[in-house]
C-alpha cells in the first residue's frame, strides 16, 4: 500500500513492472486452465 505525506493510505500503488507481472501471471494462469480443460475433453472423448 502507498501512503500520502500525512501517513494515510491512498490505495495500491502500481508501476509498470507490477502491472506487467500481473498481466503475465494472468496469462500463465489462463494457459494452465486451458491445458487442463483440453485434457478433460480428451479423456471424455476417449470413453
Secondary structure, DSSP 8 states (H G I E B T S, - for coil): --B-TTS-B------HHHHHHHHHHHHHHHHHHHHHHHHHHHHHHH-
